[in-house]
């Protein structure tokens, strides 16, 4: 859903409305003004409400060092006047960024969001500043340099003008990289062994700490799940389904084994006997009752499983297909 402000601003400046969160976080108004690609969004940055302004220019055309452009934006009396401010806040000037082809400016607010008209005025000032120091991208392809062939696209976090030939070629590169990754040999044996090694070490640590401090830390179970999954993927040499699946039972086994170790230590102390395999085998039949007599056993296993599942979000394949979203103004 595009924010109302972004929609109104798009209307004001004849820009397109980009509903998804790219290239800025949150829906934005995007397009090209006089050949300079721009995107503006009303969104959040580190929990702070903000209007983000992205202004692109031709790479390599900046006449001053990027730092100087940044300082000009931060110190411009006109820009501050448009914001009705004496100066930028610390957070705003920290976030303000100028690169070899980009200026990124944030207008933070607490209660009343800057109106689309005010944002449009600020954008014009930023554009004026950039125009004085760098060339427009125009509709050239920024990848191959093809004159007049580029069409504005949002790709990941970037806003670039790129021709259809380059888009096709990049898509083909991504497809080949994915294929090459899929064809990489995996080592399930090493992956399982690495996961099992971490599981055993974690079980000993979990039981030992619980026994020493007479206390369990549920987030530690979560960390065990994470550590096991990371070890499995490292050992495998790649992220695949087998590794994702095997991490979960290994984590459950590790937490249960840790609790069993804790129980053995406690029994050994109670009976005043050394902890031996014989003692452990005598204790084993009572473990289920010990573990699940109250809720703590279930809860610690649950946290471990959450940790292992959490890695499913973290363990992403390193190759992803780039998605090109055309920035096109639709008639409304
Ligand atoms: Zn091209």
py3Dmol code that shows the C-alpha trace and the ligand (Angstrom):
import py3Dmol

protein = """\
ATOM      1  CA  UNK A   1       0.000   0.000   0.000  1.00  0.00           C
ATOM      2  CA  UNK A   2       1.375   3.345  -1.015  1.00  0.00           C
ATOM      3  CA  UNK A   3       1.086   6.005   1.656  1.00  0.00           C
ATOM      4  CA  UNK A   4      -1.312   8.815   0.890  1.00  0.00           C
ATOM      5  CA  UNK A   5       1.500  11.340   1.011  1.00  0.00           C
ATOM      6  CA  UNK A   6       3.577   9.403  -1.520  1.00  0.00           C
ATOM      7  CA  UNK A   7       0.565   9.186  -3.809  1.00  0.00           C
ATOM      8  CA  UNK A   8      -0.148  12.905  -3.546  1.00  0.00           C
ATOM      9  CA  UNK A   9       3.489  13.761  -4.141  1.00  0.00           C
ATOM     10  CA  UNK A  10       3.557  11.483  -7.200  1.00  0.00           C
ATOM     11  CA  UNK A  11       0.523  13.386  -8.459  1.00  0.00           C
ATOM     12  CA  UNK A  12       2.156  16.759  -7.783  1.00  0.00           C
ATOM     13  CA  UNK A  13       5.421  15.942  -9.546  1.00  0.00           C
ATOM     14  CA  UNK A  14       4.160  13.496 -12.186  1.00  0.00           C
ATOM     15  CA  UNK A  15       6.036  10.606 -10.619  1.00  0.00           C
ATOM     16  CA  UNK A  16       5.092   6.932 -10.409  1.00  0.00           C
ATOM     17  CA  UNK A  17       3.791   5.301  -7.240  1.00  0.00           C
ATOM     18  CA  UNK A  18       5.883   2.287  -6.258  1.00  0.00           C
ATOM     19  CA  UNK A  19       3.804   0.262  -3.820  1.00  0.00           C
ATOM     20  CA  UNK A  20       6.466  -2.156  -2.608  1.00  0.00           C
ATOM     21  CA  UNK A  21       9.285  -1.235  -0.228  1.00  0.00           C
ATOM     22  CA  UNK A  22      11.896  -0.576  -2.913  1.00  0.00           C
ATOM     23  CA  UNK A  23      14.150   1.286  -3.560  1.00  0.00           C
ATOM     24  CA  UNK A  24      13.440   2.986  -0.226  1.00  0.00           C
ATOM     25  CA  UNK A  25      11.919   1.306   2.783  1.00  0.00           C
ATOM     26  CA  UNK A  26       8.206   1.701   2.455  1.00  0.00           C
ATOM     27  CA  UNK A  27       6.125   2.658  -0.533  1.00  0.00           C
ATOM     28  CA  UNK A  28       7.414   5.634  -2.428  1.00  0.00           C
ATOM     29  CA  UNK A  29       6.925   8.082  -5.248  1.00  0.00           C
ATOM     30  CA  UNK A  30       9.622   7.578  -7.878  1.00  0.00           C
ATOM     31  CA  UNK A  31      10.544   8.671 -11.349  1.00  0.00           C
ATOM     32  CA  UNK A  32      12.886  10.976 -13.179  1.00  0.00           C
ATOM     33  CA  UNK A  33      12.852  14.770 -12.994  1.00  0.00           C
ATOM     34  CA  UNK A  34      14.846  16.451 -15.760  1.00  0.00           C
ATOM     35  CA  UNK A  35      16.766  13.208 -16.224  1.00  0.00           C
ATOM     36  CA  UNK A  36      17.621  12.819 -12.526  1.00  0.00           C
ATOM     37  CA  UNK A  37      16.050   9.674 -10.994  1.00  0.00           C
ATOM     38  CA  UNK A  38      14.381  10.393  -7.648  1.00  0.00           C
ATOM     39  CA  UNK A  39      12.436   8.469  -5.010  1.00  0.00           C
ATOM     40  CA  UNK A  40      10.654   9.822  -1.940  1.00  0.00           C
ATOM     41  CA  UNK A  41       8.973   7.837   0.811  1.00  0.00           C
ATOM     42  CA  UNK A  42       7.191   8.487   4.090  1.00  0.00           C
ATOM     43  CA  UNK A  43       8.421   5.705   6.317  1.00  0.00           C
ATOM     44  CA  UNK A  44      10.543   4.714   9.270  1.00  0.00           C
ATOM     45  CA  UNK A  45      14.238   4.540   9.883  1.00  0.00           C
ATOM     46  CA  UNK A  46      15.368   2.991  13.194  1.00  0.00           C
ATOM     47  CA  UNK A  47      11.855   3.493  14.609  1.00  0.00           C
ATOM     48  CA  UNK A  48      12.051   7.185  13.687  1.00  0.00           C
ATOM     49  CA  UNK A  49       9.365   8.519  11.365  1.00  0.00           C
ATOM     50  CA  UNK A  50      11.044  10.089   8.401  1.00  0.00           C
ATOM     51  CA  UNK A  51      10.642  11.251   4.837  1.00  0.00           C
ATOM     52  CA  UNK A  52      13.473   9.800   2.759  1.00  0.00           C
ATOM     53  CA  UNK A  53      14.700  11.542  -0.389  1.00  0.00           C
ATOM     54  CA  UNK A  54      16.846   9.675  -2.896  1.00  0.00           C
ATOM     55  CA  UNK A  55      18.350  11.702  -5.736  1.00  0.00           C
ATOM     56  CA  UNK A  56      20.447   9.931  -8.391  1.00  0.00           C
ATOM     57  CA  UNK A  57      22.919  11.474 -10.807  1.00  0.00           C
ATOM     58  CA  UNK A  58      25.328  10.192 -13.434  1.00  0.00           C
ATOM     59  CA  UNK A  59      28.116   8.137 -11.932  1.00  0.00           C
ATOM     60  CA  UNK A  60      31.507   9.790 -12.222  1.00  0.00           C
ATOM     61  CA  UNK A  61      30.041  13.195 -13.098  1.00  0.00           C
ATOM     62  CA  UNK A  62      30.245  14.734  -9.645  1.00  0.00           C
ATOM     63  CA  UNK A  63      32.442  17.848  -9.809  1.00  0.00           C
ATOM     64  CA  UNK A  64      33.155  17.996  -6.097  1.00  0.00           C
ATOM     65  CA  UNK A  65      34.053  15.223  -3.619  1.00  0.00           C
ATOM     66  CA  UNK A  66      30.945  13.415  -2.390  1.00  0.00           C
ATOM     67  CA  UNK A  67      31.650  14.709   1.115  1.00  0.00           C
ATOM     68  CA  UNK A  68      31.420  18.286  -0.120  1.00  0.00           C
ATOM     69  CA  UNK A  69      28.019  17.622  -1.706  1.00  0.00           C
ATOM     70  CA  UNK A  70      26.891  16.126   1.561  1.00  0.00           C
ATOM     71  CA  UNK A  71      28.070  19.174   3.509  1.00  0.00           C
ATOM     72  CA  UNK A  72      26.332  21.494   1.067  1.00  0.00           C
ATOM     73  CA  UNK A  73      23.057  19.624   1.607  1.00  0.00           C
ATOM     74  CA  UNK A  74      23.497  19.646   5.384  1.00  0.00           C
ATOM     75  CA  UNK A  75      24.351  23.341   5.536  1.00  0.00           C
ATOM     76  CA  UNK A  76      22.028  24.797   2.917  1.00  0.00           C
ATOM     77  CA  UNK A  77      20.066  27.704   4.384  1.00  0.00           C
ATOM     78  CA  UNK A  78      17.347  27.222   1.764  1.00  0.00           C
ATOM     79  CA  UNK A  79      16.889  23.555   2.644  1.00  0.00           C
ATOM     80  CA  UNK A  80      16.719  24.332   6.362  1.00  0.00           C
ATOM     81  CA  UNK A  81      14.194  27.090   5.680  1.00  0.00           C
ATOM     82  CA  UNK A  82      12.050  24.651   3.685  1.00  0.00           C
ATOM     83  CA  UNK A  83      12.131  22.330   6.703  1.00  0.00           C
ATOM     84  CA  UNK A  84      11.445  25.264   9.070  1.00  0.00           C
ATOM     85  CA  UNK A  85      14.567  24.366  11.001  1.00  0.00           C
ATOM     86  CA  UNK A  86      17.720  26.039  12.266  1.00  0.00           C
ATOM     87  CA  UNK A  87      19.780  22.934  11.620  1.00  0.00           C
ATOM     88  CA  UNK A  88      19.509  19.217  10.961  1.00  0.00           C
ATOM     89  CA  UNK A  89      19.160  16.920  13.961  1.00  0.00           C
ATOM     90  CA  UNK A  90      22.139  14.755  14.857  1.00  0.00           C
ATOM     91  CA  UNK A  91      20.381  11.668  13.521  1.00  0.00           C
ATOM     92  CA  UNK A  92      19.466  13.406  10.273  1.00  0.00           C
ATOM     93  CA  UNK A  93      22.970  14.605   9.552  1.00  0.00           C
ATOM     94  CA  UNK A  94      24.388  11.200  10.488  1.00  0.00           C
ATOM     95  CA  UNK A  95      22.025   9.498   8.035  1.00  0.00           C
ATOM     96  CA  UNK A  96      22.566  12.058   5.275  1.00  0.00           C
ATOM     97  CA  UNK A  97      24.634  10.330   2.632  1.00  0.00           C
ATOM     98  CA  UNK A  98      26.318  11.330  -0.595  1.00  0.00           C
ATOM     99  CA  UNK A  99      27.938   8.714  -2.829  1.00  0.00           C
ATOM    100  CA  UNK A 100      29.460   8.640  -6.309  1.00  0.00           C
ATOM    101  CA  UNK A 101      25.996   8.597  -7.898  1.00  0.00           C
ATOM    102  CA  UNK A 102      23.498   9.153  -5.084  1.00  0.00           C
ATOM    103  CA  UNK A 103      22.318  11.676  -2.520  1.00  0.00           C
ATOM    104  CA  UNK A 104      20.183  10.326   0.304  1.00  0.00           C
ATOM    105  CA  UNK A 105      18.511  12.841   2.594  1.00  0.00           C
ATOM    106  CA  UNK A 106      16.206  12.245   5.594  1.00  0.00           C
ATOM    107  CA  UNK A 107      13.620  14.594   7.041  1.00  0.00           C
ATOM    108  CA  UNK A 108      12.721  13.173  10.454  1.00  0.00           C
ATOM    109  CA  UNK A 109       9.486  14.099  12.206  1.00  0.00           C
ATOM    110  CA  UNK A 110       7.612  13.186  15.364  1.00  0.00           C
ATOM    111  CA  UNK A 111       3.998  14.250  15.198  1.00  0.00           C
ATOM    112  CA  UNK A 112       2.965  15.953  12.013  1.00  0.00           C
ATOM    113  CA  UNK A 113       4.334  14.416   8.834  1.00  0.00           C
ATOM    114  CA  UNK A 114       5.731  16.904   6.320  1.00  0.00           C
ATOM    115  CA  UNK A 115       3.052  17.603   3.705  1.00  0.00           C
ATOM    116  CA  UNK A 116       3.545  16.434   0.111  1.00  0.00           C
ATOM    117  CA  UNK A 117       3.852  20.094  -0.971  1.00  0.00           C
ATOM    118  CA  UNK A 118       6.639  20.705   1.557  1.00  0.00           C
ATOM    119  CA  UNK A 119       8.409  17.516   0.470  1.00  0.00           C
ATOM    120  CA  UNK A 120       8.116  18.614  -3.154  1.00  0.00           C
ATOM    121  CA  UNK A 121       9.717  21.956  -2.286  1.00  0.00           C
ATOM    122  CA  UNK A 122      12.570  20.258  -0.443  1.00  0.00           C
ATOM    123  CA  UNK A 123      13.076  17.812  -3.319  1.00  0.00           C
ATOM    124  CA  UNK A 124      13.372  20.725  -5.757  1.00  0.00           C
ATOM    125  CA  UNK A 125      16.066  22.278  -3.579  1.00  0.00           C
ATOM    126  CA  UNK A 126      17.984  18.995  -3.374  1.00  0.00           C
ATOM    127  CA  UNK A 127      17.679  18.597  -7.120  1.00  0.00           C
ATOM    128  CA  UNK A 128      18.923  22.143  -7.645  1.00  0.00           C
ATOM    129  CA  UNK A 129      21.928  21.395  -5.460  1.00  0.00           C
ATOM    130  CA  UNK A 130      22.744  18.178  -7.333  1.00  0.00           C
ATOM    131  CA  UNK A 131      22.172  19.779 -10.705  1.00  0.00           C
ATOM    132  CA  UNK A 132      24.869  22.328  -9.939  1.00  0.00           C
ATOM    133  CA  UNK A 133      27.435  19.626  -9.221  1.00  0.00           C
ATOM    134  CA  UNK A 134      26.610  16.561 -11.330  1.00  0.00           C
ATOM    135  CA  UNK A 135      25.141  15.500 -14.658  1.00  0.00           C
ATOM    136  CA  UNK A 136      21.761  13.914 -15.215  1.00  0.00           C
ATOM    137  CA  UNK A 137      21.414  10.203 -15.964  1.00  0.00           C
ATOM    138  CA  UNK A 138      18.955  11.054 -18.757  1.00  0.00           C
ATOM    139  CA  UNK A 139      17.510   7.969 -20.385  1.00  0.00           C
ATOM    140  CA  UNK A 140      20.838   6.316 -21.067  1.00  0.00           C
ATOM    141  CA  UNK A 141      21.559   2.787 -19.885  1.00  0.00           C
ATOM    142  CA  UNK A 142      23.781   3.074 -16.813  1.00  0.00           C
ATOM    143  CA  UNK A 143      25.175  -0.423 -17.304  1.00  0.00           C
ATOM    144  CA  UNK A 144      26.298  -0.488 -20.946  1.00  0.00           C
ATOM    145  CA  UNK A 145      26.075   3.240 -21.591  1.00  0.00           C
ATOM    146  CA  UNK A 146      23.578   2.751 -24.436  1.00  0.00           C
ATOM    147  CA  UNK A 147      22.306   6.201 -25.462  1.00  0.00           C
ATOM    148  CA  UNK A 148      18.588   6.702 -24.979  1.00  0.00           C
ATOM    149  CA  UNK A 149      17.964   3.011 -24.320  1.00  0.00           C
ATOM    150  CA  UNK A 150      17.642   3.084 -20.547  1.00  0.00           C
ATOM    151  CA  UNK A 151      14.382   2.686 -18.669  1.00  0.00           C
ATOM    152  CA  UNK A 152      14.143   3.507 -14.985  1.00  0.00           C
ATOM    153  CA  UNK A 153      13.960   0.461 -12.726  1.00  0.00           C
ATOM    154  CA  UNK A 154      14.106  -0.254  -9.050  1.00  0.00           C
ATOM    155  CA  UNK A 155      16.495  -3.150  -8.481  1.00  0.00           C
ATOM    156  CA  UNK A 156      16.977  -4.181  -4.885  1.00  0.00           C
ATOM    157  CA  UNK A 157      17.923  -0.972  -3.082  1.00  0.00           C
ATOM    158  CA  UNK A 158      19.037   0.740  -6.284  1.00  0.00           C
ATOM    159  CA  UNK A 159      17.195   3.045  -8.653  1.00  0.00           C
ATOM    160  CA  UNK A 160      18.867   2.743 -12.043  1.00  0.00           C
ATOM    161  CA  UNK A 161      18.243   3.366 -15.695  1.00  0.00           C
ATOM    162  CA  UNK A 162      18.963   0.158 -17.576  1.00  0.00           C
ATOM    163  CA  UNK A 163      18.253  -1.097 -21.104  1.00  0.00           C
ATOM    164  CA  UNK A 164      16.327  -4.251 -21.961  1.00  0.00           C
ATOM    165  CA  UNK A 165      19.444  -5.960 -23.310  1.00  0.00           C
ATOM    166  CA  UNK A 166      21.292  -5.449 -20.021  1.00  0.00           C
ATOM    167  CA  UNK A 167      18.269  -6.591 -18.015  1.00  0.00           C
ATOM    168  CA  UNK A 168      18.166  -9.781 -20.032  1.00  0.00           C
ATOM    169  CA  UNK A 169      21.883 -10.346 -19.644  1.00  0.00           C
ATOM    170  CA  UNK A 170      21.754  -9.739 -15.869  1.00  0.00           C
ATOM    171  CA  UNK A 171      18.808 -12.117 -15.551  1.00  0.00           C
ATOM    172  CA  UNK A 172      20.798 -14.729 -17.429  1.00  0.00           C
ATOM    173  CA  UNK A 173      23.826 -14.150 -15.143  1.00  0.00           C
ATOM    174  CA  UNK A 174      21.622 -14.630 -12.077  1.00  0.00           C
ATOM    175  CA  UNK A 175      20.160 -17.790 -13.542  1.00  0.00           C
ATOM    176  CA  UNK A 176      23.629 -19.182 -14.214  1.00  0.00           C
ATOM    177  CA  UNK A 177      24.867 -18.261 -10.725  1.00  0.00           C
ATOM    178  CA  UNK A 178      21.854 -20.045  -9.207  1.00  0.00           C
ATOM    179  CA  UNK A 179      22.501 -23.092 -11.358  1.00  0.00           C
ATOM    180  CA  UNK A 180      26.176 -23.129 -10.426  1.00  0.00           C
ATOM    181  CA  UNK A 181      25.231 -22.935  -6.752  1.00  0.00           C
ATOM    182  CA  UNK A 182      22.725 -25.757  -7.103  1.00  0.00           C
ATOM    183  CA  UNK A 183      25.388 -27.868  -8.802  1.00  0.00           C
ATOM    184  CA  UNK A 184      27.896 -27.342  -5.959  1.00  0.00           C
ATOM    185  CA  UNK A 185      28.593 -30.611  -4.184  1.00  0.00           C
ATOM    186  CA  UNK A 186      27.165 -30.820  -0.681  1.00  0.00           C
ATOM    187  CA  UNK A 187      28.749 -32.839   2.062  1.00  0.00           C
ATOM    188  CA  UNK A 188      25.921 -34.207   4.217  1.00  0.00           C
ATOM    189  CA  UNK A 189      28.269 -36.412   6.215  1.00  0.00           C
ATOM    190  CA  UNK A 190      30.522 -33.538   7.247  1.00  0.00           C
ATOM    191  CA  UNK A 191      27.482 -31.308   7.808  1.00  0.00           C
ATOM    192  CA  UNK A 192      25.830 -33.835  10.103  1.00  0.00           C
ATOM    193  CA  UNK A 193      29.105 -34.485  11.929  1.00  0.00           C
ATOM    194  CA  UNK A 194      29.696 -30.753  12.473  1.00  0.00           C
ATOM    195  CA  UNK A 195      26.150 -30.308  13.742  1.00  0.00           C
ATOM    196  CA  UNK A 196      26.462 -33.344  16.025  1.00  0.00           C
ATOM    197  CA  UNK A 197      29.777 -32.049  17.388  1.00  0.00           C
ATOM    198  CA  UNK A 198      28.230 -28.723  18.324  1.00  0.00           C
ATOM    199  CA  UNK A 199      25.180 -30.549  19.707  1.00  0.00           C
ATOM    200  CA  UNK A 200      27.359 -32.640  22.056  1.00  0.00           C
ATOM    201  CA  UNK A 201      29.447 -29.671  23.189  1.00  0.00           C
ATOM    202  CA  UNK A 202      26.294 -27.625  23.756  1.00  0.00           C
ATOM    203  CA  UNK A 203      24.637 -30.460  25.701  1.00  0.00           C
ATOM    204  CA  UNK A 204      27.620 -30.704  28.066  1.00  0.00           C
ATOM    205  CA  UNK A 205      27.706 -26.933  28.523  1.00  0.00           C
ATOM    206  CA  UNK A 206      23.930 -26.695  28.998  1.00  0.00           C
ATOM    207  CA  UNK A 207      23.856 -29.498  31.616  1.00  0.00           C
ATOM    208  CA  UNK A 208      27.023 -28.260  33.326  1.00  0.00           C
ATOM    209  CA  UNK A 209      25.838 -24.674  33.610  1.00  0.00           C
ATOM    210  CA  UNK A 210      22.378 -25.740  34.769  1.00  0.00           C
ATOM    211  CA  UNK A 211      23.958 -27.927  37.454  1.00  0.00           C
ATOM    212  CA  UNK A 212      26.489 -25.325  38.591  1.00  0.00           C
ATOM    213  CA  UNK A 213      24.102 -22.381  38.714  1.00  0.00           C
ATOM    214  CA  UNK A 214      20.929 -24.426  39.396  1.00  0.00           C
ATOM    215  CA  UNK A 215      19.241 -22.389  36.762  1.00  0.00           C
ATOM    216  CA  UNK A 216      18.497 -22.711  33.069  1.00  0.00           C
ATOM    217  CA  UNK A 217      18.614 -19.975  30.491  1.00  0.00           C
ATOM    218  CA  UNK A 218      15.979 -20.484  27.840  1.00  0.00           C
ATOM    219  CA  UNK A 219      17.629 -18.168  25.362  1.00  0.00           C
ATOM    220  CA  UNK A 220      20.693 -20.421  25.621  1.00  0.00           C
ATOM    221  CA  UNK A 221      18.538 -23.213  24.154  1.00  0.00           C
ATOM    222  CA  UNK A 222      17.694 -20.820  21.348  1.00  0.00           C
ATOM    223  CA  UNK A 223      21.408 -20.106  20.804  1.00  0.00           C
ATOM    224  CA  UNK A 224      22.119 -23.849  20.720  1.00  0.00           C
ATOM    225  CA  UNK A 225      19.613 -24.231  17.893  1.00  0.00           C
ATOM    226  CA  UNK A 226      21.261 -21.384  15.981  1.00  0.00           C
ATOM    227  CA  UNK A 227      24.784 -22.693  16.541  1.00  0.00           C
ATOM    228  CA  UNK A 228      23.886 -26.205  15.414  1.00  0.00           C
ATOM    229  CA  UNK A 229      22.221 -24.995  12.232  1.00  0.00           C
ATOM    230  CA  UNK A 230      25.166 -22.743  11.386  1.00  0.00           C
ATOM    231  CA  UNK A 231      27.589 -25.656  11.958  1.00  0.00           C
ATOM    232  CA  UNK A 232      25.502 -27.961   9.750  1.00  0.00           C
ATOM    233  CA  UNK A 233      25.423 -25.447   6.874  1.00  0.00           C
ATOM    234  CA  UNK A 234      29.172 -24.768   7.216  1.00  0.00           C
ATOM    235  CA  UNK A 235      29.952 -28.475   7.196  1.00  0.00           C
ATOM    236  CA  UNK A 236      27.678 -29.088   4.233  1.00  0.00           C
ATOM    237  CA  UNK A 237      29.436 -26.381   2.287  1.00  0.00           C
ATOM    238  CA  UNK A 238      26.120 -24.895   1.179  1.00  0.00           C
ATOM    239  CA  UNK A 239      22.597 -24.188   2.316  1.00  0.00           C
ATOM    240  CA  UNK A 240      20.134 -26.862   1.254  1.00  0.00           C
ATOM    241  CA  UNK A 241      17.022 -28.625   2.456  1.00  0.00           C
ATOM    242  CA  UNK A 242      18.851 -31.522   4.106  1.00  0.00           C
ATOM    243  CA  UNK A 243      20.817 -29.132   6.325  1.00  0.00           C
ATOM    244  CA  UNK A 244      17.712 -27.175   7.266  1.00  0.00           C
ATOM    245  CA  UNK A 245      15.844 -30.350   8.219  1.00  0.00           C
ATOM    246  CA  UNK A 246      18.646 -32.089  10.133  1.00  0.00           C
ATOM    247  CA  UNK A 247      19.324 -29.067  12.374  1.00  0.00           C
ATOM    248  CA  UNK A 248      15.969 -29.392  14.135  1.00  0.00           C
ATOM    249  CA  UNK A 249      16.273 -32.980  15.519  1.00  0.00           C
ATOM    250  CA  UNK A 250      19.935 -32.333  16.388  1.00  0.00           C
ATOM    251  CA  UNK A 251      18.859 -29.341  18.476  1.00  0.00           C
ATOM    252  CA  UNK A 252      16.125 -31.282  20.259  1.00  0.00           C
ATOM    253  CA  UNK A 253      18.605 -34.093  20.938  1.00  0.00           C
ATOM    254  CA  UNK A 254      21.170 -31.615  22.238  1.00  0.00           C
ATOM    255  CA  UNK A 255      18.799 -29.940  24.696  1.00  0.00           C
ATOM    256  CA  UNK A 256      17.460 -33.303  25.903  1.00  0.00           C
ATOM    257  CA  UNK A 257      20.998 -34.680  26.275  1.00  0.00           C
ATOM    258  CA  UNK A 258      21.954 -31.557  28.213  1.00  0.00           C
ATOM    259  CA  UNK A 259      19.037 -32.039  30.564  1.00  0.00           C
ATOM    260  CA  UNK A 260      20.005 -35.714  30.946  1.00  0.00           C
ATOM    261  CA  UNK A 261      23.572 -34.699  31.786  1.00  0.00           C
ATOM    262  CA  UNK A 262      22.182 -32.276  34.376  1.00  0.00           C
ATOM    263  CA  UNK A 263      20.046 -35.059  35.846  1.00  0.00           C
ATOM    264  CA  UNK A 264      23.039 -37.452  36.015  1.00  0.00           C
ATOM    265  CA  UNK A 265      25.153 -34.832  37.779  1.00  0.00           C
ATOM    266  CA  UNK A 266      22.360 -34.269  40.304  1.00  0.00           C
ATOM    267  CA  UNK A 267      21.816 -37.998  40.885  1.00  0.00           C
ATOM    268  CA  UNK A 268      25.561 -38.587  41.324  1.00  0.00           C
ATOM    269  CA  UNK A 269      25.670 -35.922  43.985  1.00  0.00           C
ATOM    270  CA  UNK A 270      22.590 -37.250  45.750  1.00  0.00           C
ATOM    271  CA  UNK A 271      23.893 -40.839  45.818  1.00  0.00           C
ATOM    272  CA  UNK A 272      27.381 -39.571  46.541  1.00  0.00           C
ATOM    273  CA  UNK A 273      28.709 -41.681  43.687  1.00  0.00           C
ATOM    274  CA  UNK A 274      31.070 -40.734  40.874  1.00  0.00           C
ATOM    275  CA  UNK A 275      29.370 -40.035  37.552  1.00  0.00           C
ATOM    276  CA  UNK A 276      29.961 -43.232  35.535  1.00  0.00           C
ATOM    277  CA  UNK A 277      28.368 -44.842  32.514  1.00  0.00           C
ATOM    278  CA  UNK A 278      26.827 -47.375  34.867  1.00  0.00           C
ATOM    279  CA  UNK A 279      25.170 -44.606  36.874  1.00  0.00           C
ATOM    280  CA  UNK A 280      23.980 -42.934  33.657  1.00  0.00           C
ATOM    281  CA  UNK A 281      22.445 -46.164  32.368  1.00  0.00           C
ATOM    282  CA  UNK A 282      20.617 -46.661  35.673  1.00  0.00           C
ATOM    283  CA  UNK A 283      19.343 -43.063  35.540  1.00  0.00           C
ATOM    284  CA  UNK A 284      18.193 -43.286  31.922  1.00  0.00           C
ATOM    285  CA  UNK A 285      14.850 -45.092  32.488  1.00  0.00           C
ATOM    286  CA  UNK A 286      13.775 -42.264  34.789  1.00  0.00           C
ATOM    287  CA  UNK A 287      14.719 -39.488  32.408  1.00  0.00           C
ATOM    288  CA  UNK A 288      11.410 -39.038  30.580  1.00  0.00           C
ATOM    289  CA  UNK A 289       9.547 -38.670  33.846  1.00  0.00           C
ATOM    290  CA  UNK A 290      12.192 -36.259  35.141  1.00  0.00           C
ATOM    291  CA  UNK A 291      12.232 -34.188  31.964  1.00  0.00           C
ATOM    292  CA  UNK A 292       8.524 -33.856  31.375  1.00  0.00           C
ATOM    293  CA  UNK A 293       7.243 -33.896  34.966  1.00  0.00           C
ATOM    294  CA  UNK A 294       6.834 -30.152  34.745  1.00  0.00           C
ATOM    295  CA  UNK A 295       6.715 -27.675  31.894  1.00  0.00           C
ATOM    296  CA  UNK A 296      10.385 -26.623  31.941  1.00  0.00           C
ATOM    297  CA  UNK A 297      11.474 -29.623  29.821  1.00  0.00           C
ATOM    298  CA  UNK A 298       8.929 -28.828  27.138  1.00  0.00           C
ATOM    299  CA  UNK A 299       9.790 -25.147  27.195  1.00  0.00           C
ATOM    300  CA  UNK A 300      13.540 -25.633  26.813  1.00  0.00           C
ATOM    301  CA  UNK A 301      13.038 -28.075  23.929  1.00  0.00           C
ATOM    302  CA  UNK A 302      10.638 -25.594  22.363  1.00  0.00           C
ATOM    303  CA  UNK A 303      13.202 -22.778  22.582  1.00  0.00           C
ATOM    304  CA  UNK A 304      15.849 -24.978  20.991  1.00  0.00           C
ATOM    305  CA  UNK A 305      13.525 -25.807  18.110  1.00  0.00           C
ATOM    306  CA  UNK A 306      12.751 -22.096  17.689  1.00  0.00           C
ATOM    307  CA  UNK A 307      16.490 -21.464  17.463  1.00  0.00           C
ATOM    308  CA  UNK A 308      16.894 -24.120  14.788  1.00  0.00           C
ATOM    309  CA  UNK A 309      13.892 -22.737  12.905  1.00  0.00           C
ATOM    310  CA  UNK A 310      15.253 -19.206  13.298  1.00  0.00           C
ATOM    311  CA  UNK A 311      18.221 -20.205  11.177  1.00  0.00           C
ATOM    312  CA  UNK A 312      15.869 -20.967   8.317  1.00  0.00           C
ATOM    313  CA  UNK A 313      15.393 -17.211   8.087  1.00  0.00           C
ATOM    314  CA  UNK A 314      19.106 -16.457   8.447  1.00  0.00           C
ATOM    315  CA  UNK A 315      20.471 -19.254   6.272  1.00  0.00           C
ATOM    316  CA  UNK A 316      19.732 -17.763   2.887  1.00  0.00           C
ATOM    317  CA  UNK A 317      21.287 -19.023  -0.271  1.00  0.00           C
ATOM    318  CA  UNK A 318      24.022 -16.571  -1.251  1.00  0.00           C
ATOM    319  CA  UNK A 319      22.696 -16.230  -4.788  1.00  0.00           C
ATOM    320  CA  UNK A 320      19.408 -14.468  -5.351  1.00  0.00           C
ATOM    321  CA  UNK A 321      17.730 -13.489  -8.544  1.00  0.00           C
ATOM    322  CA  UNK A 322      17.604  -9.708  -8.964  1.00  0.00           C
ATOM    323  CA  UNK A 323      14.132  -8.361  -9.511  1.00  0.00           C
ATOM    324  CA  UNK A 324      13.647  -5.415 -11.849  1.00  0.00           C
ATOM    325  CA  UNK A 325      10.610  -3.303 -11.048  1.00  0.00           C
ATOM    326  CA  UNK A 326       9.861  -0.853 -13.840  1.00  0.00           C
ATOM    327  CA  UNK A 327       9.143   2.670 -12.619  1.00  0.00           C
ATOM    328  CA  UNK A 328       6.229   3.563 -14.807  1.00  0.00           C
ATOM    329  CA  UNK A 329       3.649   6.232 -14.225  1.00  0.00           C
ATOM    330  CA  UNK A 330       0.188   4.761 -14.675  1.00  0.00           C
ATOM    331  CA  UNK A 331      -2.661   7.005 -15.695  1.00  0.00           C
ATOM    332  CA  UNK A 332      -5.098   7.458 -12.817  1.00  0.00           C
TER     333      UNK A 332
END
"""
ligand_1 = """\
1
ZN
Zn 22.422 -1.524 -21.304
"""
view = py3Dmol.view(width=600, height=400)
view.addModel(protein, "pdb")
view.setStyle({"model": 0}, {"cartoon": {"style": "trace"}})
view.addModel(ligand_1, "xyz")
view.setStyle({"model": 1}, {"stick": {}})
view.zoomTo()
view.show()
